[in-house]
């Protein structure tokens, strides 16, 4: 690591707008797969269905089974003007909800929705969140019925397009193994997997371990600090049970490939390696753990659990890009991104995939 690795501006790159994926490929497993060999410092170009070729019996693949809540909601002011809410913790039990709201209305103002639901704006936090209170219970059920999937702003879902493509996005902005409801963003590295790929991996003797990290605002909130050492991640809830910890430990003990699917899986694993762990023959092994993580991983970090990473092509100056840079090196990652632009890969949430060996 160099001092340059701590500077936010050094994680910038140019990307043509037409390479920002607006929809995924028709078949999940047909997306492109960019392979980075860290040791040889070489790049290879494949399709995602080829990923099976890079795993052997006894290897471990770790997936995040969080399920995205359709937590984007449209309402109206009393004047009829449109208002958009993004729920930051849609599964909470409290009466007061944290949301991002645009445009912001004054304290005490109300926003009106379908089915007689309305909310009052109570306050605004220093972090830019708005606290609202609804007049009815069962907000999660209401979101499941009326909410829109919380796609990032670089995916065009303006005006009526969000409603028009709502059913499509509910299916495709969700992994095939999504189970535990609570995320406001998809763990996008997992979007490429299909049941066919899992079947082939299992036939090869690859073990699948599962954890849950509910992706929140912390993962994609823009970094404002010029120096990465000054950035604080917002906490996200995660859990890994004893059975899945043991699957991972077995692969570590046997010197097998331990692959995190997505930066969220890796954050959960590396947090567990510091909070609920034990050592055996010089190796760090993990125990079951449930809690929150505010872990921010960028170059100079020494990974304790994973030795292989599956990820997507991420936004400039984003925390996932910094983790990928920590896993490879900032220099190698930026060279890879330049190559990806040249090879016309599709970027970001609905885009193509990357395997870092």
C-alpha positions as CSV (number, residue, x, y, z in Angstrom):
1,X,0.0,0.0,0.0
2,X,1.0,3.6,-0.7
3,X,-0.3,6.8,0.7
4,X,-2.0,7.3,-2.7
5,X,-4.3,4.3,-1.8
6,X,-5.9,6.4,0.9
7,X,-7.0,9.2,-1.4
8,X,-10.6,9.2,-2.7
9,X,-9.8,10.8,-6.0
10,X,-7.5,7.9,-6.9
11,X,-10.5,5.6,-7.2
12,X,-11.9,7.5,-10.2
13,X,-12.1,6.2,-13.8
14,X,-14.0,7.2,-16.9
15,X,-16.9,5.1,-18.2
16,X,-19.0,5.8,-21.3
17,X,-22.7,6.2,-20.3
18,X,-23.8,3.5,-22.8
19,X,-21.8,0.9,-20.7
20,X,-24.0,1.5,-17.6
21,X,-26.4,-1.4,-17.7
22,X,-30.1,-0.4,-17.7
23,X,-31.3,-4.0,-17.8
24,X,-29.7,-7.4,-17.1
25,X,-29.1,-9.9,-19.9
26,X,-32.1,-12.2,-20.6
27,X,-30.5,-15.2,-19.0
28,X,-28.6,-14.4,-15.7
29,X,-25.7,-16.8,-16.4
30,X,-25.0,-15.4,-19.9
31,X,-23.5,-12.2,-18.5
32,X,-19.8,-11.7,-19.2
33,X,-17.2,-12.8,-16.7
34,X,-14.0,-10.8,-16.3
35,X,-11.3,-12.9,-14.6
36,X,-8.3,-11.4,-12.8
37,X,-5.4,-13.6,-11.9
38,X,-3.7,-11.6,-9.1
39,X,-0.5,-13.7,-9.1
40,X,0.1,-13.6,-12.9
41,X,-1.4,-10.1,-13.2
42,X,-3.3,-11.3,-16.2
43,X,-6.9,-10.9,-17.5
44,X,-9.2,-13.4,-19.1
45,X,-12.6,-12.9,-20.7
46,X,-15.3,-15.6,-20.3
47,X,-19.0,-15.9,-19.7
48,X,-20.5,-16.3,-16.3
49,X,-21.5,-19.9,-16.9
50,X,-17.8,-20.7,-17.2
51,X,-17.3,-19.9,-13.6
52,X,-17.9,-23.6,-12.7
53,X,-14.5,-24.4,-14.3
54,X,-12.7,-22.4,-11.6
55,X,-13.8,-24.5,-8.7
56,X,-12.9,-27.9,-7.4
57,X,-14.1,-30.4,-4.9
58,X,-13.9,-29.1,-1.3
59,X,-13.9,-25.5,-2.3
60,X,-16.4,-23.2,-0.6
61,X,-18.7,-20.6,-2.1
62,X,-20.3,-18.2,0.3
63,X,-23.5,-16.4,-0.6
64,X,-25.6,-13.7,1.0
65,X,-29.3,-14.7,1.1
66,X,-30.7,-11.3,2.0
67,X,-33.9,-10.4,0.2
68,X,-34.6,-6.9,-1.2
69,X,-37.7,-5.1,0.1
70,X,-39.5,-3.0,-2.6
71,X,-38.7,0.0,-0.3
72,X,-39.2,2.8,-2.8
73,X,-42.6,4.4,-2.4
74,X,-44.3,7.2,-4.3
75,X,-46.8,9.6,-2.6
76,X,-48.2,13.1,-3.0
77,X,-48.2,16.3,-1.0
78,X,-51.6,17.8,-0.2
79,X,-51.0,20.1,-3.2
80,X,-50.7,17.1,-5.4
81,X,-47.0,17.3,-6.0
82,X,-45.1,14.0,-6.2
83,X,-42.9,12.8,-3.3
84,X,-40.6,9.8,-3.3
85,X,-39.5,7.9,-0.2
86,X,-36.8,5.3,0.2
87,X,-37.1,3.4,3.4
88,X,-33.7,2.8,5.0
89,X,-34.8,0.1,7.5
90,X,-38.1,-1.2,6.1
91,X,-38.3,-4.3,8.4
92,X,-38.0,-2.3,11.7
93,X,-40.6,-2.7,14.4
94,X,-40.5,1.0,15.6
95,X,-43.4,3.4,14.7
96,X,-41.0,6.0,13.3
97,X,-39.2,5.2,10.0
98,X,-35.9,6.5,8.6
99,X,-36.3,7.4,5.0
100,X,-34.6,9.4,2.3
101,X,-37.3,11.8,0.9
102,X,-37.3,14.0,-2.2
103,X,-38.3,16.7,-2.5
104,X,-38.1,17.4,1.2
105,X,-41.1,19.0,2.8
106,X,-41.1,20.9,6.0
107,X,-41.4,19.4,9.5
108,X,-45.0,18.7,10.3
109,X,-46.0,18.3,6.6
110,X,-47.8,15.1,5.5
111,X,-47.4,12.8,2.5
112,X,-50.3,10.8,1.2
113,X,-50.3,7.3,-0.3
114,X,-52.8,4.7,-1.6
115,X,-55.1,2.7,0.7
116,X,-55.5,5.6,3.1
117,X,-51.9,5.6,4.3
118,X,-50.2,8.8,5.1
119,X,-47.1,9.9,7.0
120,X,-46.0,13.0,8.9
121,X,-42.5,14.4,8.7
122,X,-41.1,14.5,12.2
123,X,-37.5,15.5,11.9
124,X,-34.3,15.4,9.8
125,X,-31.0,14.0,11.0
126,X,-27.5,15.4,10.5
127,X,-26.8,12.5,8.1
128,X,-29.6,13.6,5.8
129,X,-32.2,11.0,6.8
130,X,-35.8,12.0,7.5
131,X,-37.9,10.6,10.3
132,X,-41.5,10.0,9.4
133,X,-44.5,8.4,11.3
134,X,-47.3,6.6,9.5
135,X,-51.0,6.7,10.5
136,X,-51.4,2.9,10.0
137,X,-49.4,-0.2,11.0
138,X,-48.1,-3.0,8.7
139,X,-45.8,-0.8,6.7
140,X,-43.8,-3.8,5.5
141,X,-46.9,-5.4,4.0
142,X,-47.9,-2.1,2.4
143,X,-44.4,-1.9,0.8
144,X,-44.7,-5.4,-0.5
145,X,-47.9,-4.5,-2.2
146,X,-47.2,-0.9,-3.4
147,X,-43.5,-0.4,-3.2
148,X,-41.0,-0.3,-6.1
149,X,-37.6,-2.0,-6.1
150,X,-35.0,0.5,-4.9
151,X,-32.8,0.5,-8.0
152,X,-29.8,2.9,-8.0
153,X,-30.3,6.3,-9.7
154,X,-28.0,5.4,-12.6
155,X,-30.6,2.9,-13.8
156,X,-33.3,5.0,-15.5
157,X,-36.6,4.4,-13.9
158,X,-38.0,7.9,-14.1
159,X,-41.6,8.9,-14.5
160,X,-43.8,5.9,-15.2
161,X,-40.9,3.6,-16.1
162,X,-40.5,2.4,-12.5
163,X,-44.1,1.3,-12.3
164,X,-44.0,-0.1,-15.8
165,X,-41.0,-2.3,-15.1
166,X,-41.9,-3.0,-11.5
167,X,-42.7,-6.7,-11.9
168,X,-39.5,-7.2,-14.0
169,X,-37.3,-5.5,-11.4
170,X,-38.9,-7.4,-8.6
171,X,-37.7,-10.6,-10.2
172,X,-34.4,-9.6,-11.6
173,X,-33.1,-7.2,-8.9
174,X,-33.1,-10.2,-6.6
175,X,-30.9,-13.3,-6.4
176,X,-32.4,-16.7,-7.1
177,X,-31.5,-17.7,-3.5
178,X,-32.9,-14.6,-1.8
179,X,-34.7,-15.7,1.4
180,X,-34.2,-13.3,4.4
181,X,-36.2,-10.1,3.9
182,X,-34.5,-6.9,4.9
183,X,-32.2,-5.3,2.2
184,X,-32.7,-2.1,0.4
185,X,-30.2,-3.0,-2.3
186,X,-29.3,-6.3,-3.9
187,X,-26.0,-8.1,-3.3
188,X,-25.5,-7.7,-7.0
189,X,-22.6,-10.2,-7.4
190,X,-25.1,-12.9,-6.8
191,X,-27.5,-11.8,-9.6
192,X,-25.7,-13.9,-12.2
193,X,-26.2,-17.3,-10.4
194,X,-28.8,-19.7,-11.6
195,X,-30.0,-23.1,-10.2
196,X,-28.2,-24.7,-13.1
197,X,-24.9,-23.3,-12.0
198,X,-25.4,-24.3,-8.4
199,X,-26.3,-27.8,-9.6
200,X,-23.0,-28.0,-11.5
201,X,-21.0,-26.7,-8.6
202,X,-22.5,-29.2,-6.2
203,X,-21.8,-32.0,-8.6
204,X,-18.2,-31.0,-8.6
205,X,-18.2,-31.2,-4.8
206,X,-18.2,-27.5,-4.1
207,X,-19.8,-26.6,-0.8
208,X,-22.2,-23.7,-0.6
209,X,-22.3,-21.7,2.7
210,X,-25.0,-19.1,3.4
211,X,-25.0,-15.9,5.6
212,X,-27.3,-12.9,5.7
213,X,-26.2,-9.3,5.5
214,X,-29.0,-6.8,4.9
215,X,-27.6,-4.4,2.5
216,X,-28.3,-0.9,3.6
217,X,-27.5,2.7,2.8
218,X,-24.0,2.3,4.2
219,X,-22.9,0.2,1.2
220,X,-23.7,2.8,-1.4
221,X,-23.8,6.1,0.5
222,X,-21.3,8.4,-1.3
223,X,-17.9,9.0,0.4
224,X,-17.4,12.7,1.1
225,X,-14.0,12.4,3.0
226,X,-11.0,13.1,0.8
227,X,-9.0,10.7,2.8
228,X,-10.4,7.2,3.2
229,X,-9.2,7.0,6.8
230,X,-11.8,9.7,7.6
231,X,-14.8,7.7,6.2
232,X,-17.2,5.9,8.5
233,X,-19.4,3.2,7.2
234,X,-23.0,3.1,8.4
235,X,-23.9,-0.2,10.3
236,X,-25.5,-3.1,8.5
237,X,-27.1,-6.1,10.3
238,X,-25.7,-9.6,9.5
239,X,-25.7,-13.1,10.8
240,X,-23.9,-16.4,10.2
241,X,-24.9,-19.6,12.0
242,X,-22.8,-22.4,13.3
243,X,-23.6,-24.9,10.5
244,X,-22.4,-22.5,7.8
245,X,-19.4,-21.3,9.8
246,X,-18.3,-25.0,10.0
247,X,-18.6,-25.4,6.2
248,X,-16.3,-22.4,5.8
249,X,-13.9,-23.6,8.4
250,X,-13.6,-27.0,6.7
251,X,-12.5,-25.3,3.5
252,X,-10.0,-23.1,5.3
253,X,-8.5,-26.0,7.3
254,X,-8.1,-28.0,4.0
255,X,-6.5,-25.1,2.1
256,X,-9.3,-24.9,-0.3
257,X,-10.7,-22.0,-2.3
258,X,-12.9,-19.8,0.0
259,X,-14.9,-17.5,-2.3
260,X,-17.1,-14.6,-1.1
261,X,-19.9,-13.8,-3.5
262,X,-20.0,-10.0,-3.3
263,X,-18.5,-7.4,-1.1
264,X,-21.3,-7.7,1.4
265,X,-20.5,-11.4,2.1
266,X,-16.9,-10.5,2.5
267,X,-17.6,-7.7,5.0
268,X,-19.7,-10.1,7.1
269,X,-17.0,-12.8,7.0
270,X,-14.1,-10.4,7.8
271,X,-16.1,-8.8,10.6
272,X,-16.7,-12.2,12.1
273,X,-13.0,-13.0,11.8
274,X,-12.4,-10.2,14.2
275,X,-15.3,-10.6,16.6
276,X,-16.2,-14.3,16.8
277,X,-13.2,-16.4,15.9
278,X,-10.6,-18.9,17.1
279,X,-7.2,-20.0,15.8
280,X,-6.1,-23.5,14.9
281,X,-2.7,-24.4,13.4
282,X,-2.1,-20.7,12.7
283,X,-5.4,-20.3,10.7
284,X,-8.3,-18.0,11.6
285,X,-11.5,-19.9,11.9
286,X,-15.0,-18.4,12.7
287,X,-17.9,-19.1,15.0
288,X,-21.5,-18.2,14.6
289,X,-22.2,-14.6,15.0
290,X,-25.1,-12.1,14.8
291,X,-24.6,-8.4,15.0
292,X,-23.8,-5.3,13.0
293,X,-20.8,-4.3,10.9
294,X,-19.5,-0.9,10.0
295,X,-16.3,-2.4,8.5
296,X,-14.7,-0.4,5.7
297,X,-12.2,-2.4,3.7
298,X,-9.7,-0.6,1.4
299,X,-6.1,-1.2,0.4
300,X,-3.7,-2.3,3.1
301,X,-6.3,-4.6,4.6
302,X,-5.2,-8.2,5.1
303,X,-8.0,-10.6,4.4
304,X,-8.4,-13.4,7.0
305,X,-11.1,-15.6,5.5
306,X,-11.7,-15.3,1.7
307,X,-9.0,-16.0,-0.9
308,X,-11.2,-15.5,-4.0
309,X,-13.8,-12.8,-4.8
310,X,-16.8,-12.7,-7.1
311,X,-18.0,-9.1,-7.6
312,X,-19.5,-6.7,-10.1
313,X,-18.0,-3.7,-11.9
314,X,-18.5,-0.9,-9.4
315,X,-19.0,2.9,-9.4
316,X,-16.0,5.2,-9.3
317,X,-15.1,6.2,-5.7
318,X,-17.4,3.6,-4.2
319,X,-16.7,1.4,-1.2
320,X,-17.1,-1.9,-3.2
321,X,-14.5,-0.7,-5.7
322,X,-12.2,0.0,-2.7
323,X,-12.7,-3.5,-1.3
324,X,-12.0,-5.0,-4.8
325,X,-8.8,-2.9,-4.9
326,X,-7.8,-4.1,-1.5
327,X,-8.2,-7.7,-2.7
328,X,-6.1,-7.2,-5.8
329,X,-4.4,-3.8,-5.7
330,X,-5.6,-0.4,-6.7
331,X,-3.2,-0.4,-9.7
332,X,-4.3,-3.8,-11.0
333,X,-8.0,-3.0,-10.4
334,X,-7.9,0.3,-12.3
335,X,-6.1,-1.5,-15.2
336,X,-8.8,-4.1,-15.2
337,X,-11.5,-1.4,-15.3
338,X,-9.7,0.2,-18.3
339,X,-9.7,-3.2,-20.0
340,X,-13.4,-3.7,-19.2
341,X,-14.3,-0.4,-20.8
342,X,-12.2,-1.4,-23.9
343,X,-13.9,-4.8,-24.1
344,X,-17.4,-3.2,-23.7
345,X,-18.4,-4.9,-20.5
346,X,-21.6,-3.6,-18.9
347,X,-21.1,-1.9,-15.5
348,X,-22.8,-1.6,-12.1
349,X,-25.8,-3.4,-10.6
350,X,-27.4,-4.9,-13.8
351,X,-24.0,-5.3,-15.5
352,X,-21.4,-8.0,-15.9
353,X,-19.3,-10.0,-13.3
354,X,-15.8,-10.3,-12.2
355,X,-13.8,-13.2,-10.6
356,X,-10.6,-12.2,-8.8
357,X,-8.4,-15.3,-8.2
